[in-house]
Amino acid sequence: MDSTRVDATPDRALIAANLPVREGEEPWTEEELMEVVADLKAEVIKHRESIEQSEAELRGLLHEGSDGAGRDPADVGSANFERDQEMSLAANAREMLEQTELALRMIRIGSYGRCENCGEPIGKGRLLVYPRATMCLACKQRAERR
């Protein structure tokens, strides 16, 4: 099933109204939720394109590396550095894609906005700024200190 098909949900307003919010925050509106969904869908496209580009670059670098017997050691080192960079970029894009698709799935099933660590609401304000967030700010800060 395509994880970007959140807009096919029969009652988006009901999903929005039932998403958790922190004390003092207004409930989610359908418009706010659909804005987050649109942003996440755009990110899915961007990350998929980034993965394709990185993998194409990596294929090119690997091909160049296979026909270089007797190459200068500096060229080999440079090629290895470029290959490692492309591998890192592709891995990062895959991770971001997974996080983005997870956020879309969570919206679709109505569990978006709850901290995966403590179970409390992440906060609508935080999610509007960083829609892939899976932890409330306090839990995220604790996790980063470790």
C-alpha positions in Angstrom: 0.0 0.0 0.0 1.3 3.5 -0.9 2.1 5.3 2.3 1.5 8.7 0.7 -2.3 8.0 0.3 -3.4 9.8 3.4 -5.8 12.0 1.5 -7.8 8.8 0.6 -8.8 8.5 4.3 -12.6 8.8 4.5 -12.8 11.3 7.4 -9.7 13.5 7.6 -11.4 16.0 9.9 -12.1 13.2 12.4 -8.5 12.0 12.3 -7.3 15.6 12.8 -9.6 16.3 15.7 -8.4 13.1 17.4 -4.7 13.7 17.1 -3.1 14.4 20.5 -2.1 17.9 21.5 -0.2 19.3 24.5 -2.1 21.2 27.2 -2.9 24.7 26.0 -2.7 23.9 22.3 -5.7 24.1 20.0 -6.8 20.8 18.4 -5.6 20.0 15.0 -7.7 21.2 12.1 -8.2 19.3 8.9 -6.3 22.1 7.0 -3.3 21.9 9.4 -3.1 18.2 9.0 -3.4 18.3 5.2 -0.6 20.9 5.1 1.6 18.5 7.1 0.6 15.7 4.8 1.4 17.8 1.7 4.8 18.6 3.2 5.5 15.0 4.0 4.5 13.9 0.5 6.8 16.4 -1.0 9.6 15.1 1.2 9.0 11.6 0.0 9.4 12.7 -3.6 12.6 14.7 -2.7 14.1 11.8 -0.8 13.4 9.2 -3.5 15.0 11.5 -6.1 18.0 12.0 -3.8 18.4 8.3 -3.4 18.2 7.7 -7.2 20.8 10.4 -7.8 23.2 9.1 -5.1 22.9 5.6 -6.3 23.5 6.7 -9.9 26.6 8.6 -8.8 27.8 5.6 -6.8 27.4 3.3 -9.8 29.5 5.7 -11.8 32.2 5.9 -9.1 32.3 2.1 -8.8 32.5 1.7 -12.5 35.4 4.2 -12.7 37.2 2.4 -9.8 37.1 -0.9 -11.6 39.2 0.2 -14.6 42.0 2.0 -12.9 44.9 -0.4 -12.5 48.0 1.6 -12.0 46.2 4.8 -11.0 47.9 7.4 -8.9 47.3 6.7 -5.1 45.9 10.3 -4.7 43.3 9.6 -7.4 42.4 6.3 -5.7 42.1 8.1 -2.3 39.9 10.8 -3.9 37.7 8.2 -5.6 37.3 6.4 -2.3 36.4 9.6 -0.5 33.8 10.4 -3.2 32.4 6.9 -3.0 32.1 7.1 0.8 30.4 10.4 0.5 27.8 9.1 -2.0 27.2 6.0 0.2 26.6 8.3 3.2 24.2 10.6 1.2 22.2 7.6 0.0 22.0 6.1 3.5 20.9 9.4 5.0 18.2 9.9 2.3 16.9 6.4 2.9 16.7 7.1 6.6 14.8 10.3 6.0 12.5 8.6 3.6 11.7 5.9 6.2 11.0 8.6 8.8 8.8 10.5 6.4 6.8 7.4 5.3 6.4 6.4 9.0 4.9 9.8 9.8 2.4 9.4 6.9 1.5 5.9 8.2 1.0 7.2 11.7 -1.3 10.0 10.4 -3.3 7.4 8.4 -3.8 5.1 11.4 -4.5 8.0 13.7 -1.5 7.6 16.1 0.5 10.6 14.8 1.7 13.0 17.4 2.3 10.7 20.4 5.9 10.4 21.8 7.3 6.9 21.1 9.2 7.1 24.4 6.8 8.5 27.0 3.4 8.3 25.2 2.6 12.0 25.9 1.7 14.3 23.0 4.7 15.5 21.0 3.1 18.9 20.5 1.4 20.4 17.5 3.8 23.3 17.3 6.8 20.9 17.2 5.1 18.7 14.5 4.2 21.7 12.4 7.9 22.7 12.3 9.3 19.1 12.2 6.6 16.8 11.0 8.8 13.6 11.2 9.3 14.0 15.0 8.6 10.8 16.9 9.5 12.1 20.4 8.4 15.0 22.5 11.1 17.7 23.1 12.0 16.5 26.6 12.5 12.9 25.5 14.5 13.9 22.5 16.8 16.1 24.6 17.3 13.2 27.0 18.1 10.8 24.1 20.6 13.2 22.6 22.5 13.7 25.9 23.2 9.9 26.1 
